[in-house]
Amino acid sequence: MTTIRVSLVDAYLLRLGAGGIEVLVLRRASGGRCPGSWEAVHGHIEPGETPAAAAAREIREETGLVPDRLYNLSRVETFYQHGPDELALVPVFVALVSGHRAVTLSPEHDASVWLPPAAAAEQVSWPRESRAIVDAVRLFATGDAGPLEDVLRVR
């Protein structure tokens, strides 16, 4: 019987660059899942972990960055994992990062690049990521969530 559970998270990293908002995209390394694909940060939620804690952990593990602020993007994606026969619910987060801190990649990735939103949306391999980038930039282009700050910010 197919299970339905919150088991994965997506996280998009944004920073203010010289030309405006930039989005971090990561290229998957050979030897793992989807080699050569360009993606945002993804990961599994560990037992006893909240989705927000999983997003923060995955950001640190995959990029070496600690966000200045973490937000709920107010969307949940779905992804069918045929191996375990699971419909995964995927809460989506946005991390705001200041400055030009160096990205330290995990072995899962072999390249990273900060891109303007339109270029990042074009670069990513998963269509859902293109849509999430549009939402993220719309909500956080000013550096916070504006009037939605009290609801979307993860404390």
Chimera marker file (.cmm) of the C-alpha trace (Angstrom):
<marker_set name="trace">
<marker id="1" x="0.000" y="0.000" z="0.000" r="1" g="1" b="0" radius="0.5"/>
<marker id="2" x="1.384" y="3.412" z="-0.971" r="1" g="1" b="0" radius="0.5"/>
<marker id="3" x="2.291" y="5.556" z="2.034" r="1" g="1" b="0" radius="0.5"/>
<marker id="4" x="2.006" y="9.326" z="2.245" r="1" g="1" b="0" radius="0.5"/>
<marker id="5" x="4.379" y="11.179" z="4.526" r="1" g="1" b="0" radius="0.5"/>
<marker id="6" x="6.452" y="14.303" z="5.002" r="1" g="1" b="0" radius="0.5"/>
<marker id="7" x="9.882" y="12.829" z="4.297" r="1" g="1" b="0" radius="0.5"/>
<marker id="8" x="11.901" y="15.308" z="2.196" r="1" g="1" b="0" radius="0.5"/>
<marker id="9" x="12.660" y="19.046" z="2.119" r="1" g="1" b="0" radius="0.5"/>
<marker id="10" x="13.673" y="21.503" z="-0.603" r="1" g="1" b="0" radius="0.5"/>
<marker id="11" x="15.646" y="24.668" z="0.203" r="1" g="1" b="0" radius="0.5"/>
<marker id="12" x="16.514" y="27.612" z="-2.035" r="1" g="1" b="0" radius="0.5"/>
<marker id="13" x="19.365" y="29.935" z="-1.114" r="1" g="1" b="0" radius="0.5"/>
<marker id="14" x="19.097" y="33.600" z="-2.069" r="1" g="1" b="0" radius="0.5"/>
<marker id="15" x="21.569" y="36.442" z="-1.659" r="1" g="1" b="0" radius="0.5"/>
<marker id="16" x="21.783" y="40.047" z="-2.756" r="1" g="1" b="0" radius="0.5"/>
<marker id="17" x="24.497" y="40.313" z="-5.422" r="1" g="1" b="0" radius="0.5"/>
<marker id="18" x="25.844" y="43.241" z="-7.401" r="1" g="1" b="0" radius="0.5"/>
<marker id="19" x="23.045" y="42.901" z="-9.959" r="1" g="1" b="0" radius="0.5"/>
<marker id="20" x="20.239" y="42.099" z="-7.527" r="1" g="1" b="0" radius="0.5"/>
<marker id="21" x="18.941" y="38.829" z="-6.101" r="1" g="1" b="0" radius="0.5"/>
<marker id="22" x="20.928" y="35.684" z="-6.921" r="1" g="1" b="0" radius="0.5"/>
<marker id="23" x="19.940" y="32.034" z="-6.479" r="1" g="1" b="0" radius="0.5"/>
<marker id="24" x="22.397" y="29.241" z="-5.670" r="1" g="1" b="0" radius="0.5"/>
<marker id="25" x="22.213" y="26.143" z="-7.854" r="1" g="1" b="0" radius="0.5"/>
<marker id="26" x="24.256" y="22.979" z="-7.336" r="1" g="1" b="0" radius="0.5"/>
<marker id="27" x="25.358" y="20.347" z="-9.867" r="1" g="1" b="0" radius="0.5"/>
<marker id="28" x="25.013" y="16.717" z="-8.771" r="1" g="1" b="0" radius="0.5"/>
<marker id="29" x="28.294" y="14.787" z="-8.846" r="1" g="1" b="0" radius="0.5"/>
<marker id="30" x="28.898" y="11.534" z="-10.682" r="1" g="1" b="0" radius="0.5"/>
<marker id="31" x="28.411" y="8.369" z="-8.690" r="1" g="1" b="0" radius="0.5"/>
<marker id="32" x="25.215" y="9.535" z="-7.009" r="1" g="1" b="0" radius="0.5"/>
<marker id="33" x="21.632" y="10.304" z="-7.897" r="1" g="1" b="0" radius="0.5"/>
<marker id="34" x="20.968" y="12.306" z="-11.089" r="1" g="1" b="0" radius="0.5"/>
<marker id="35" x="24.626" y="13.040" z="-11.990" r="1" g="1" b="0" radius="0.5"/>
<marker id="36" x="25.026" y="16.301" z="-13.894" r="1" g="1" b="0" radius="0.5"/>
<marker id="37" x="21.619" y="17.702" z="-12.911" r="1" g="1" b="0" radius="0.5"/>
<marker id="38" x="21.432" y="21.240" z="-11.533" r="1" g="1" b="0" radius="0.5"/>
<marker id="39" x="19.311" y="21.520" z="-8.407" r="1" g="1" b="0" radius="0.5"/>
<marker id="40" x="18.541" y="23.378" z="-5.213" r="1" g="1" b="0" radius="0.5"/>
<marker id="41" x="19.300" y="21.829" z="-1.824" r="1" g="1" b="0" radius="0.5"/>
<marker id="42" x="17.280" y="18.666" z="-1.127" r="1" g="1" b="0" radius="0.5"/>
<marker id="43" x="17.306" y="16.115" z="1.619" r="1" g="1" b="0" radius="0.5"/>
<marker id="44" x="15.593" y="13.568" z="3.789" r="1" g="1" b="0" radius="0.5"/>
<marker id="45" x="14.063" y="14.427" z="7.135" r="1" g="1" b="0" radius="0.5"/>
<marker id="46" x="15.752" y="12.356" z="9.826" r="1" g="1" b="0" radius="0.5"/>
<marker id="47" x="13.720" y="10.622" z="12.565" r="1" g="1" b="0" radius="0.5"/>
<marker id="48" x="12.634" y="13.135" z="15.214" r="1" g="1" b="0" radius="0.5"/>
<marker id="49" x="13.632" y="16.107" z="13.049" r="1" g="1" b="0" radius="0.5"/>
<marker id="50" x="11.252" y="18.869" z="11.981" r="1" g="1" b="0" radius="0.5"/>
<marker id="51" x="11.179" y="19.901" z="8.316" r="1" g="1" b="0" radius="0.5"/>
<marker id="52" x="12.700" y="23.311" z="9.198" r="1" g="1" b="0" radius="0.5"/>
<marker id="53" x="15.544" y="21.668" z="11.132" r="1" g="1" b="0" radius="0.5"/>
<marker id="54" x="16.118" y="19.274" z="8.220" r="1" g="1" b="0" radius="0.5"/>
<marker id="55" x="16.287" y="22.192" z="5.776" r="1" g="1" b="0" radius="0.5"/>
<marker id="56" x="18.848" y="24.037" z="7.926" r="1" g="1" b="0" radius="0.5"/>
<marker id="57" x="20.925" y="20.864" z="8.333" r="1" g="1" b="0" radius="0.5"/>
<marker id="58" x="20.821" y="20.031" z="4.620" r="1" g="1" b="0" radius="0.5"/>
<marker id="59" x="21.878" y="23.600" z="3.741" r="1" g="1" b="0" radius="0.5"/>
<marker id="60" x="24.904" y="23.283" z="6.059" r="1" g="1" b="0" radius="0.5"/>
<marker id="61" x="25.780" y="19.786" z="4.791" r="1" g="1" b="0" radius="0.5"/>
<marker id="62" x="25.437" y="20.553" z="1.076" r="1" g="1" b="0" radius="0.5"/>
<marker id="63" x="26.818" y="24.118" z="0.964" r="1" g="1" b="0" radius="0.5"/>
<marker id="64" x="28.657" y="24.793" z="4.217" r="1" g="1" b="0" radius="0.5"/>
<marker id="65" x="26.513" y="27.919" z="4.618" r="1" g="1" b="0" radius="0.5"/>
<marker id="66" x="24.463" y="28.948" z="7.629" r="1" g="1" b="0" radius="0.5"/>
<marker id="67" x="21.514" y="31.136" z="6.610" r="1" g="1" b="0" radius="0.5"/>
<marker id="68" x="21.003" y="34.558" z="8.123" r="1" g="1" b="0" radius="0.5"/>
<marker id="69" x="17.274" y="33.849" z="8.001" r="1" g="1" b="0" radius="0.5"/>
<marker id="70" x="15.213" y="30.793" z="7.099" r="1" g="1" b="0" radius="0.5"/>
<marker id="71" x="11.686" y="31.000" z="5.717" r="1" g="1" b="0" radius="0.5"/>
<marker id="72" x="8.812" y="28.685" z="4.910" r="1" g="1" b="0" radius="0.5"/>
<marker id="73" x="8.028" y="29.295" z="1.221" r="1" g="1" b="0" radius="0.5"/>
<marker id="74" x="4.376" y="28.460" z="1.918" r="1" g="1" b="0" radius="0.5"/>
<marker id="75" x="4.313" y="25.587" z="-0.535" r="1" g="1" b="0" radius="0.5"/>
<marker id="76" x="4.539" y="21.822" z="-0.258" r="1" g="1" b="0" radius="0.5"/>
<marker id="77" x="5.609" y="19.806" z="-3.268" r="1" g="1" b="0" radius="0.5"/>
<marker id="78" x="4.742" y="16.158" z="-3.837" r="1" g="1" b="0" radius="0.5"/>
<marker id="79" x="7.104" y="13.558" z="-5.219" r="1" g="1" b="0" radius="0.5"/>
<marker id="80" x="6.322" y="9.902" z="-5.826" r="1" g="1" b="0" radius="0.5"/>
<marker id="81" x="9.218" y="7.658" z="-4.826" r="1" g="1" b="0" radius="0.5"/>
<marker id="82" x="8.546" y="4.395" z="-6.632" r="1" g="1" b="0" radius="0.5"/>
<marker id="83" x="11.221" y="2.383" z="-4.757" r="1" g="1" b="0" radius="0.5"/>
<marker id="84" x="9.599" y="2.654" z="-1.322" r="1" g="1" b="0" radius="0.5"/>
<marker id="85" x="6.139" y="3.207" z="-2.908" r="1" g="1" b="0" radius="0.5"/>
<marker id="86" x="5.796" y="6.517" z="-1.074" r="1" g="1" b="0" radius="0.5"/>
<marker id="87" x="4.140" y="9.770" z="-1.969" r="1" g="1" b="0" radius="0.5"/>
<marker id="88" x="6.540" y="12.207" z="-0.316" r="1" g="1" b="0" radius="0.5"/>
<marker id="89" x="5.276" y="15.583" z="0.821" r="1" g="1" b="0" radius="0.5"/>
<marker id="90" x="8.121" y="18.085" z="0.472" r="1" g="1" b="0" radius="0.5"/>
<marker id="91" x="7.951" y="21.335" z="2.499" r="1" g="1" b="0" radius="0.5"/>
<marker id="92" x="9.870" y="24.099" z="0.715" r="1" g="1" b="0" radius="0.5"/>
<marker id="93" x="12.138" y="26.621" z="2.435" r="1" g="1" b="0" radius="0.5"/>
<marker id="94" x="14.109" y="29.727" z="1.465" r="1" g="1" b="0" radius="0.5"/>
<marker id="95" x="17.367" y="30.665" z="3.135" r="1" g="1" b="0" radius="0.5"/>
<marker id="96" x="18.661" y="34.225" z="2.896" r="1" g="1" b="0" radius="0.5"/>
<marker id="97" x="22.436" y="34.519" z="2.940" r="1" g="1" b="0" radius="0.5"/>
<marker id="98" x="24.319" y="37.797" z="3.212" r="1" g="1" b="0" radius="0.5"/>
<marker id="99" x="27.570" y="38.679" z="1.526" r="1" g="1" b="0" radius="0.5"/>
<marker id="100" x="29.654" y="36.514" z="-0.702" r="1" g="1" b="0" radius="0.5"/>
<marker id="101" x="30.559" y="33.674" z="1.632" r="1" g="1" b="0" radius="0.5"/>
<marker id="102" x="32.310" y="30.712" z="0.044" r="1" g="1" b="0" radius="0.5"/>
<marker id="103" x="30.234" y="27.638" z="-0.742" r="1" g="1" b="0" radius="0.5"/>
<marker id="104" x="31.768" y="24.386" z="0.511" r="1" g="1" b="0" radius="0.5"/>
<marker id="105" x="30.236" y="21.535" z="-1.457" r="1" g="1" b="0" radius="0.5"/>
<marker id="106" x="29.484" y="18.109" z="-0.050" r="1" g="1" b="0" radius="0.5"/>
<marker id="107" x="30.540" y="15.026" z="-2.065" r="1" g="1" b="0" radius="0.5"/>
<marker id="108" x="26.994" y="14.987" z="-3.522" r="1" g="1" b="0" radius="0.5"/>
<marker id="109" x="27.872" y="17.978" z="-5.733" r="1" g="1" b="0" radius="0.5"/>
<marker id="110" x="30.787" y="18.949" z="-7.948" r="1" g="1" b="0" radius="0.5"/>
<marker id="111" x="29.884" y="22.556" z="-8.844" r="1" g="1" b="0" radius="0.5"/>
<marker id="112" x="27.839" y="25.510" z="-7.657" r="1" g="1" b="0" radius="0.5"/>
<marker id="113" x="26.952" y="28.874" z="-9.120" r="1" g="1" b="0" radius="0.5"/>
<marker id="114" x="24.997" y="31.950" z="-8.001" r="1" g="1" b="0" radius="0.5"/>
<marker id="115" x="22.713" y="33.077" z="-10.827" r="1" g="1" b="0" radius="0.5"/>
<marker id="116" x="20.106" y="35.763" z="-11.432" r="1" g="1" b="0" radius="0.5"/>
<marker id="117" x="16.626" y="34.281" z="-10.839" r="1" g="1" b="0" radius="0.5"/>
<marker id="118" x="15.658" y="33.866" z="-14.513" r="1" g="1" b="0" radius="0.5"/>
<marker id="119" x="18.949" y="32.119" z="-15.292" r="1" g="1" b="0" radius="0.5"/>
<marker id="120" x="18.627" y="29.899" z="-12.199" r="1" g="1" b="0" radius="0.5"/>
<marker id="121" x="15.055" y="28.961" z="-13.137" r="1" g="1" b="0" radius="0.5"/>
<marker id="122" x="16.318" y="28.007" z="-16.606" r="1" g="1" b="0" radius="0.5"/>
<marker id="123" x="19.359" y="26.115" z="-15.253" r="1" g="1" b="0" radius="0.5"/>
<marker id="124" x="17.611" y="23.789" z="-12.784" r="1" g="1" b="0" radius="0.5"/>
<marker id="125" x="16.653" y="20.342" z="-14.020" r="1" g="1" b="0" radius="0.5"/>
<marker id="126" x="13.360" y="19.894" z="-12.158" r="1" g="1" b="0" radius="0.5"/>
<marker id="127" x="10.402" y="22.008" z="-13.398" r="1" g="1" b="0" radius="0.5"/>
<marker id="128" x="9.071" y="22.339" z="-9.837" r="1" g="1" b="0" radius="0.5"/>
<marker id="129" x="12.276" y="24.156" z="-8.939" r="1" g="1" b="0" radius="0.5"/>
<marker id="130" x="11.735" y="26.756" z="-11.655" r="1" g="1" b="0" radius="0.5"/>
<marker id="131" x="8.302" y="27.487" z="-10.216" r="1" g="1" b="0" radius="0.5"/>
<marker id="132" x="9.621" y="27.674" z="-6.644" r="1" g="1" b="0" radius="0.5"/>
<marker id="133" x="12.347" y="30.134" z="-7.676" r="1" g="1" b="0" radius="0.5"/>
<marker id="134" x="9.688" y="32.476" z="-9.076" r="1" g="1" b="0" radius="0.5"/>
<marker id="135" x="7.751" y="32.303" z="-5.783" r="1" g="1" b="0" radius="0.5"/>
<marker id="136" x="10.907" y="32.762" z="-3.689" r="1" g="1" b="0" radius="0.5"/>
<marker id="137" x="12.014" y="35.857" z="-5.570" r="1" g="1" b="0" radius="0.5"/>
<marker id="138" x="8.515" y="37.340" z="-5.498" r="1" g="1" b="0" radius="0.5"/>
<marker id="139" x="8.298" y="36.916" z="-1.728" r="1" g="1" b="0" radius="0.5"/>
<marker id="140" x="11.879" y="37.693" z="-0.673" r="1" g="1" b="0" radius="0.5"/>
<marker id="141" x="13.352" y="40.097" z="-3.262" r="1" g="1" b="0" radius="0.5"/>
<marker id="142" x="13.421" y="42.869" z="-0.659" r="1" g="1" b="0" radius="0.5"/>
<marker id="143" x="15.466" y="40.761" z="1.776" r="1" g="1" b="0" radius="0.5"/>
<marker id="144" x="12.580" y="39.671" z="3.957" r="1" g="1" b="0" radius="0.5"/>
<marker id="145" x="8.956" y="38.578" z="3.630" r="1" g="1" b="0" radius="0.5"/>
<marker id="146" x="7.495" y="42.063" z="4.068" r="1" g="1" b="0" radius="0.5"/>
<marker id="147" x="4.010" y="41.913" z="5.576" r="1" g="1" b="0" radius="0.5"/>
<marker id="148" x="4.234" y="38.091" z="5.655" r="1" g="1" b="0" radius="0.5"/>
<marker id="149" x="7.388" y="38.065" z="7.815" r="1" g="1" b="0" radius="0.5"/>
<marker id="150" x="5.606" y="37.055" z="11.035" r="1" g="1" b="0" radius="0.5"/>
<marker id="151" x="4.073" y="33.965" z="9.396" r="1" g="1" b="0" radius="0.5"/>
<marker id="152" x="6.846" y="32.780" z="7.035" r="1" g="1" b="0" radius="0.5"/>
<marker id="153" x="10.014" y="33.326" z="9.088" r="1" g="1" b="0" radius="0.5"/>
<marker id="154" x="11.302" y="30.241" z="10.885" r="1" g="1" b="0" radius="0.5"/>
<marker id="155" x="12.601" y="31.220" z="14.320" r="1" g="1" b="0" radius="0.5"/>
<link id1="1" id2="2" r="1" g="1" b="0" radius="0.2"/>
<link id1="2" id2="3" r="1" g="1" b="0" radius="0.2"/>
<link id1="3" id2="4" r="1" g="1" b="0" radius="0.2"/>
<link id1="4" id2="5" r="1" g="1" b="0" radius="0.2"/>
<link id1="5" id2="6" r="1" g="1" b="0" radius="0.2"/>
<link id1="6" id2="7" r="1" g="1" b="0" radius="0.2"/>
<link id1="7" id2="8" r="1" g="1" b="0" radius="0.2"/>
<link id1="8" id2="9" r="1" g="1" b="0" radius="0.2"/>
<link id1="9" id2="10" r="1" g="1" b="0" radius="0.2"/>
<link id1="10" id2="11" r="1" g="1" b="0" radius="0.2"/>
<link id1="11" id2="12" r="1" g="1" b="0" radius="0.2"/>
<link id1="12" id2="13" r="1" g="1" b="0" radius="0.2"/>
<link id1="13" id2="14" r="1" g="1" b="0" radius="0.2"/>
<link id1="14" id2="15" r="1" g="1" b="0" radius="0.2"/>
<link id1="15" id2="16" r="1" g="1" b="0" radius="0.2"/>
<link id1="16" id2="17" r="1" g="1" b="0" radius="0.2"/>
<link id1="17" id2="18" r="1" g="1" b="0" radius="0.2"/>
<link id1="18" id2="19" r="1" g="1" b="0" radius="0.2"/>
<link id1="19" id2="20" r="1" g="1" b="0" radius="0.2"/>
<link id1="20" id2="21" r="1" g="1" b="0" radius="0.2"/>
<link id1="21" id2="22" r="1" g="1" b="0" radius="0.2"/>
<link id1="22" id2="23" r="1" g="1" b="0" radius="0.2"/>
<link id1="23" id2="24" r="1" g="1" b="0" radius="0.2"/>
<link id1="24" id2="25" r="1" g="1" b="0" radius="0.2"/>
<link id1="25" id2="26" r="1" g="1" b="0" radius="0.2"/>
<link id1="26" id2="27" r="1" g="1" b="0" radius="0.2"/>
<link id1="27" id2="28" r="1" g="1" b="0" radius="0.2"/>
<link id1="28" id2="29" r="1" g="1" b="0" radius="0.2"/>
<link id1="29" id2="30" r="1" g="1" b="0" radius="0.2"/>
<link id1="30" id2="31" r="1" g="1" b="0" radius="0.2"/>
<link id1="31" id2="32" r="1" g="1" b="0" radius="0.2"/>
<link id1="32" id2="33" r="1" g="1" b="0" radius="0.2"/>
<link id1="33" id2="34" r="1" g="1" b="0" radius="0.2"/>
<link id1="34" id2="35" r="1" g="1" b="0" radius="0.2"/>
<link id1="35" id2="36" r="1" g="1" b="0" radius="0.2"/>
<link id1="36" id2="37" r="1" g="1" b="0" radius="0.2"/>
<link id1="37" id2="38" r="1" g="1" b="0" radius="0.2"/>
<link id1="38" id2="39" r="1" g="1" b="0" radius="0.2"/>
<link id1="39" id2="40" r="1" g="1" b="0" radius="0.2"/>
<link id1="40" id2="41" r="1" g="1" b="0" radius="0.2"/>
<link id1="41" id2="42" r="1" g="1" b="0" radius="0.2"/>
<link id1="42" id2="43" r="1" g="1" b="0" radius="0.2"/>
<link id1="43" id2="44" r="1" g="1" b="0" radius="0.2"/>
<link id1="44" id2="45" r="1" g="1" b="0" radius="0.2"/>
<link id1="45" id2="46" r="1" g="1" b="0" radius="0.2"/>
<link id1="46" id2="47" r="1" g="1" b="0" radius="0.2"/>
<link id1="47" id2="48" r="1" g="1" b="0" radius="0.2"/>
<link id1="48" id2="49" r="1" g="1" b="0" radius="0.2"/>
<link id1="49" id2="50" r="1" g="1" b="0" radius="0.2"/>
<link id1="50" id2="51" r="1" g="1" b="0" radius="0.2"/>
<link id1="51" id2="52" r="1" g="1" b="0" radius="0.2"/>
<link id1="52" id2="53" r="1" g="1" b="0" radius="0.2"/>
<link id1="53" id2="54" r="1" g="1" b="0" radius="0.2"/>
<link id1="54" id2="55" r="1" g="1" b="0" radius="0.2"/>
<link id1="55" id2="56" r="1" g="1" b="0" radius="0.2"/>
<link id1="56" id2="57" r="1" g="1" b="0" radius="0.2"/>
<link id1="57" id2="58" r="1" g="1" b="0" radius="0.2"/>
<link id1="58" id2="59" r="1" g="1" b="0" radius="0.2"/>
<link id1="59" id2="60" r="1" g="1" b="0" radius="0.2"/>
<link id1="60" id2="61" r="1" g="1" b="0" radius="0.2"/>
<link id1="61" id2="62" r="1" g="1" b="0" radius="0.2"/>
<link id1="62" id2="63" r="1" g="1" b="0" radius="0.2"/>
<link id1="63" id2="64" r="1" g="1" b="0" radius="0.2"/>
<link id1="64" id2="65" r="1" g="1" b="0" radius="0.2"/>
<link id1="65" id2="66" r="1" g="1" b="0" radius="0.2"/>
<link id1="66" id2="67" r="1" g="1" b="0" radius="0.2"/>
<link id1="67" id2="68" r="1" g="1" b="0" radius="0.2"/>
<link id1="68" id2="69" r="1" g="1" b="0" radius="0.2"/>
<link id1="69" id2="70" r="1" g="1" b="0" radius="0.2"/>
<link id1="70" id2="71" r="1" g="1" b="0" radius="0.2"/>
<link id1="71" id2="72" r="1" g="1" b="0" radius="0.2"/>
<link id1="72" id2="73" r="1" g="1" b="0" radius="0.2"/>
<link id1="73" id2="74" r="1" g="1" b="0" radius="0.2"/>
<link id1="74" id2="75" r="1" g="1" b="0" radius="0.2"/>
<link id1="75" id2="76" r="1" g="1" b="0" radius="0.2"/>
<link id1="76" id2="77" r="1" g="1" b="0" radius="0.2"/>
<link id1="77" id2="78" r="1" g="1" b="0" radius="0.2"/>
<link id1="78" id2="79" r="1" g="1" b="0" radius="0.2"/>
<link id1="79" id2="80" r="1" g="1" b="0" radius="0.2"/>
<link id1="80" id2="81" r="1" g="1" b="0" radius="0.2"/>
<link id1="81" id2="82" r="1" g="1" b="0" radius="0.2"/>
<link id1="82" id2="83" r="1" g="1" b="0" radius="0.2"/>
<link id1="83" id2="84" r="1" g="1" b="0" radius="0.2"/>
<link id1="84" id2="85" r="1" g="1" b="0" radius="0.2"/>
<link id1="85" id2="86" r="1" g="1" b="0" radius="0.2"/>
<link id1="86" id2="87" r="1" g="1" b="0" radius="0.2"/>
<link id1="87" id2="88" r="1" g="1" b="0" radius="0.2"/>
<link id1="88" id2="89" r="1" g="1" b="0" radius="0.2"/>
<link id1="89" id2="90" r="1" g="1" b="0" radius="0.2"/>
<link id1="90" id2="91" r="1" g="1" b="0" radius="0.2"/>
<link id1="91" id2="92" r="1" g="1" b="0" radius="0.2"/>
<link id1="92" id2="93" r="1" g="1" b="0" radius="0.2"/>
<link id1="93" id2="94" r="1" g="1" b="0" radius="0.2"/>
<link id1="94" id2="95" r="1" g="1" b="0" radius="0.2"/>
<link id1="95" id2="96" r="1" g="1" b="0" radius="0.2"/>
<link id1="96" id2="97" r="1" g="1" b="0" radius="0.2"/>
<link id1="97" id2="98" r="1" g="1" b="0" radius="0.2"/>
<link id1="98" id2="99" r="1" g="1" b="0" radius="0.2"/>
<link id1="99" id2="100" r="1" g="1" b="0" radius="0.2"/>
<link id1="100" id2="101" r="1" g="1" b="0" radius="0.2"/>
<link id1="101" id2="102" r="1" g="1" b="0" radius="0.2"/>
<link id1="102" id2="103" r="1" g="1" b="0" radius="0.2"/>
<link id1="103" id2="104" r="1" g="1" b="0" radius="0.2"/>
<link id1="104" id2="105" r="1" g="1" b="0" radius="0.2"/>
<link id1="105" id2="106" r="1" g="1" b="0" radius="0.2"/>
<link id1="106" id2="107" r="1" g="1" b="0" radius="0.2"/>
<link id1="107" id2="108" r="1" g="1" b="0" radius="0.2"/>
<link id1="108" id2="109" r="1" g="1" b="0" radius="0.2"/>
<link id1="109" id2="110" r="1" g="1" b="0" radius="0.2"/>
<link id1="110" id2="111" r="1" g="1" b="0" radius="0.2"/>
<link id1="111" id2="112" r="1" g="1" b="0" radius="0.2"/>
<link id1="112" id2="113" r="1" g="1" b="0" radius="0.2"/>
<link id1="113" id2="114" r="1" g="1" b="0" radius="0.2"/>
<link id1="114" id2="115" r="1" g="1" b="0" radius="0.2"/>
<link id1="115" id2="116" r="1" g="1" b="0" radius="0.2"/>
<link id1="116" id2="117" r="1" g="1" b="0" radius="0.2"/>
<link id1="117" id2="118" r="1" g="1" b="0" radius="0.2"/>
<link id1="118" id2="119" r="1" g="1" b="0" radius="0.2"/>
<link id1="119" id2="120" r="1" g="1" b="0" radius="0.2"/>
<link id1="120" id2="121" r="1" g="1" b="0" radius="0.2"/>
<link id1="121" id2="122" r="1" g="1" b="0" radius="0.2"/>
<link id1="122" id2="123" r="1" g="1" b="0" radius="0.2"/>
<link id1="123" id2="124" r="1" g="1" b="0" radius="0.2"/>
<link id1="124" id2="125" r="1" g="1" b="0" radius="0.2"/>
<link id1="125" id2="126" r="1" g="1" b="0" radius="0.2"/>
<link id1="126" id2="127" r="1" g="1" b="0" radius="0.2"/>
<link id1="127" id2="128" r="1" g="1" b="0" radius="0.2"/>
<link id1="128" id2="129" r="1" g="1" b="0" radius="0.2"/>
<link id1="129" id2="130" r="1" g="1" b="0" radius="0.2"/>
<link id1="130" id2="131" r="1" g="1" b="0" radius="0.2"/>
<link id1="131" id2="132" r="1" g="1" b="0" radius="0.2"/>
<link id1="132" id2="133" r="1" g="1" b="0" radius="0.2"/>
<link id1="133" id2="134" r="1" g="1" b="0" radius="0.2"/>
<link id1="134" id2="135" r="1" g="1" b="0" radius="0.2"/>
<link id1="135" id2="136" r="1" g="1" b="0" radius="0.2"/>
<link id1="136" id2="137" r="1" g="1" b="0" radius="0.2"/>
<link id1="137" id2="138" r="1" g="1" b="0" radius="0.2"/>
<link id1="138" id2="139" r="1" g="1" b="0" radius="0.2"/>
<link id1="139" id2="140" r="1" g="1" b="0" radius="0.2"/>
<link id1="140" id2="141" r="1" g="1" b="0" radius="0.2"/>
<link id1="141" id2="142" r="1" g="1" b="0" radius="0.2"/>
<link id1="142" id2="143" r="1" g="1" b="0" radius="0.2"/>
<link id1="143" id2="144" r="1" g="1" b="0" radius="0.2"/>
<link id1="144" id2="145" r="1" g="1" b="0" radius="0.2"/>
<link id1="145" id2="146" r="1" g="1" b="0" radius="0.2"/>
<link id1="146" id2="147" r="1" g="1" b="0" radius="0.2"/>
<link id1="147" id2="148" r="1" g="1" b="0" radius="0.2"/>
<link id1="148" id2="149" r="1" g="1" b="0" radius="0.2"/>
<link id1="149" id2="150" r="1" g="1" b="0" radius="0.2"/>
<link id1="150" id2="151" r="1" g="1" b="0" radius="0.2"/>
<link id1="151" id2="152" r="1" g="1" b="0" radius="0.2"/>
<link id1="152" id2="153" r="1" g="1" b="0" radius="0.2"/>
<link id1="153" id2="154" r="1" g="1" b="0" radius="0.2"/>
<link id1="154" id2="155" r="1" g="1" b="0" radius="0.2"/>
</marker_set>
